[in-house]
Amino acid sequence: MKKHIPAVFLTLFLCLFFSPVALAAANWQIDWEENGVLQEKVVVSGQNLNNVDSSWQKSASGNEIVLNRSVENWEAYNKLTDKLPVQATVKNLFFCNIITLTALPEIQNNTLYSSLDQSQTLRLEMNVPGIILDSSTAQKDENKVYWDIKNPGNSFDQGFIFQTIMVDGLGLGITILLLGVITLVIFFAARIRKVNRIIDETYSLDNIVIDDEEEEEQ
């Protein structure tokens, strides 16, 4: 029996060495910055990626491939061809933005996402500096949310949704300043009306008393 042990270990080693797909894994991370910029990072292990757009900065370490890129905002992300199969709807208010992500019905072929190993689960992570209004995942850690996407390379589940509100610091500051100015104007206008009313009541001709003697002489 002992003489077969080396052969067993050799067989296991060869199976692991020549089966990198079985070890494949992927993590797709999007960090939202307060100015609206999206920092996107994808880490893939055990896969050869042939369909990588020029917008990605690619590096490799061992069997890991790391891709990074920066996107101006979600409006710009919608226009990309190499992206996650999501559509962003952005509602711009005076001092905040409401962003809603939903799943696209189809995916683009020959993209990074479409080339991921479908036998693995993709971990999608989003870091949001805002208030989460709605999400189709229950996996949350403060401002981070996670999805475990089964069968990556296919469309997301049509129940996928993520909605958040992000406050515009500059717009909020301007709003507070305007409200403060308006409050001061209303306050001083009310004070001036009160002073004018007191003056009118004090020095009104109706308050002048004419002596009886002066009336008789008249």
C-alpha positions in Angstrom: 0.0 0.0 0.0 2.8 2.4 0.9 4.4 2.0 -2.5 1.3 3.6 -4.1 1.4 6.8 -1.9 3.9 8.6 -4.1 1.9 7.9 -7.2 -1.3 9.2 -5.5 0.4 12.5 -4.4 1.9 12.9 -7.9 -1.5 12.4 -9.5 -3.1 15.0 -7.2 -0.3 17.5 -7.9 -0.7 17.1 -11.7 -4.5 17.5 -11.4 -4.1 20.8 -9.5 -1.3 22.0 -11.7 -3.1 21.4 -15.0 -6.5 22.6 -13.8 -6.2 26.4 -13.2 -9.9 26.9 -14.1 -10.9 25.0 -11.1 -9.1 27.5 -9.0 -10.5 30.5 -10.8 -12.1 33.3 -8.8 -13.0 37.0 -9.5 -13.7 40.1 -7.5 -15.2 43.2 -9.0 -15.0 46.3 -6.9 -16.4 49.8 -7.5 -15.5 52.6 -5.1 -17.7 55.7 -5.5 -15.9 58.9 -4.6 -17.8 62.0 -3.3 -17.1 63.9 -6.5 -18.9 61.2 -8.5 -15.7 59.5 -9.9 -15.8 55.7 -10.0 -12.7 53.8 -9.1 -13.1 50.3 -10.6 -10.9 47.3 -9.8 -11.1 43.7 -10.9 -9.0 40.9 -9.6 -9.1 37.6 -11.5 -7.3 34.4 -10.5 -6.5 31.4 -12.7 -7.8 32.8 -15.9 -6.4 34.1 -19.2 -8.3 37.2 -20.2 -8.2 38.0 -23.9 -10.9 40.6 -24.1 -9.6 43.5 -22.1 -10.5 47.0 -23.3 -7.8 49.6 -23.5 -9.5 51.7 -20.8 -8.2 49.2 -18.2 -4.7 49.3 -16.7 -3.6 45.7 -16.5 -1.0 44.1 -14.2 -0.2 40.5 -13.3 1.2 38.8 -10.2 1.6 35.0 -10.2 -1.7 33.6 -11.4 -3.6 36.8 -10.5 -4.6 39.5 -13.0 -5.4 43.0 -11.6 -7.2 45.6 -13.7 -7.9 49.2 -12.7 -9.6 52.2 -14.3 -11.2 55.5 -13.4 -14.6 56.6 -14.8 -15.8 60.2 -14.6 -19.3 59.4 -13.3 -22.2 57.0 -13.9 -23.4 58.9 -17.0 -20.0 58.2 -18.6 -20.2 54.6 -17.3 -23.4 54.1 -19.3 -21.6 54.9 -22.5 -18.9 52.3 -22.0 -19.0 49.1 -24.0 -16.8 47.1 -21.6 -18.6 47.3 -18.3 -20.9 45.4 -15.9 -24.4 44.7 -17.4 -26.0 47.5 -15.5 -27.8 50.7 -16.4 -27.5 53.8 -14.2 -30.3 56.3 -13.8 -29.1 59.6 -12.3 -31.5 62.1 -10.9 -29.8 65.4 -10.3 -31.3 67.6 -7.5 -30.0 70.9 -6.3 -27.9 69.5 -3.5 -27.9 65.8 -4.0 -28.0 63.0 -6.6 -30.1 59.9 -6.6 -28.5 57.0 -8.5 -30.4 53.9 -9.4 -28.7 50.8 -10.9 -30.7 48.2 -12.6 -29.8 45.1 -14.7 -29.5 45.3 -18.5 -31.5 42.6 -20.4 -28.4 41.6 -22.4 -24.6 41.8 -22.1 -22.1 43.0 -24.5 -20.0 40.3 -26.1 -16.2 40.4 -26.2 -15.9 42.3 -22.9 -14.1 41.6 -19.7 -17.3 40.6 -17.9 -18.4 38.2 -20.7 -15.0 36.5 -20.6 -15.2 35.6 -16.9 -15.3 31.9 -15.9 -19.0 31.0 -15.7 -18.3 28.0 -13.4 -17.3 30.4 -10.6 -19.1 33.0 -8.5 -18.2 36.6 -9.0 -18.1 38.8 -5.9 -19.3 42.3 -6.8 -18.5 44.9 -4.2 -19.6 48.6 -4.1 -18.4 51.2 -1.6 -20.8 54.1 -1.5 -20.2 57.4 0.4 -24.0 58.0 0.6 -27.3 56.8 2.0 -28.5 53.5 0.7 -32.2 53.7 -0.2 -32.8 50.3 -1.8 -30.8 47.2 -2.6 -31.5 43.7 -3.9 -28.8 42.3 -1.6 -28.9 41.8 2.2 -25.1 41.7 2.4 -24.0 45.1 3.8 -21.2 46.4 5.9 -21.7 50.1 6.7 -21.4 51.8 3.3 -20.3 48.6 1.5 -22.7 46.2 -0.3 -21.9 42.8 -1.8 -23.4 40.5 -4.4 -22.4 37.0 -5.2 -23.1 36.7 -8.9 -23.5 33.1 -10.0 -22.7 32.2 -13.6 -20.8 35.5 -14.4 -20.6 36.3 -18.1 -24.4 36.2 -18.3 -27.0 39.0 -17.6 -27.7 39.8 -14.0 -31.0 38.7 -12.4 -33.7 41.2 -13.5 -34.5 41.8 -9.8 -31.1 43.4 -9.4 -31.4 46.9 -8.1 -29.3 49.4 -6.1 -30.3 52.9 -5.2 -28.5 55.5 -3.2 -28.6 59.2 -2.5 -25.3 61.2 -2.5 -25.2 64.6 -1.1 -23.3 67.3 -3.0 -21.3 69.2 -0.4 -21.0 72.4 -2.5 -24.6 72.4 -3.4 -25.6 71.8 0.2 -23.4 74.6 1.4 -24.9 77.0 -1.1 -28.4 75.9 -0.1 -27.7 76.5 3.6 -26.2 79.9 2.8 -29.2 80.9 0.8 -31.6 79.8 3.5 -29.6 81.7 6.0 -29.8 84.9 3.9 -33.5 84.5 3.3 -34.1 83.9 7.0 -32.2 87.1 7.9 -34.0 89.2 5.3 -37.4 88.0 6.6 -36.3 88.6 10.2 -35.2 92.2 9.5 -38.2 92.9 7.3 -40.5 91.9 10.2 -38.5 94.0 12.7 -38.7 97.0 10.4 -42.5 96.6 10.0 -42.8 96.4 13.7 -40.8 99.6 14.3 -42.8 101.4 11.7 -46.0 100.3 13.3 -44.8 101.6 16.7 -43.8 104.9 15.2 -47.2 105.3 13.4 -49.0 104.4 16.6 -47.0 106.8 18.7 -46.9 109.8 16.5 -50.3 109.4 14.8 -52.4 112.6 14.5 -55.3 110.7 16.1 -53.3 110.6 19.3 -53.0 114.4 19.6 -55.3 115.9 22.3 -56.5 119.4 21.8 -57.3 121.4 25.0 -60.8 122.6 25.5 -59.6 126.2 25.7 -57.9 126.0 22.4 -61.1 124.5 20.9 -63.3 127.4 22.4 -60.9 130.0 21.0 -61.3 128.4 17.6 
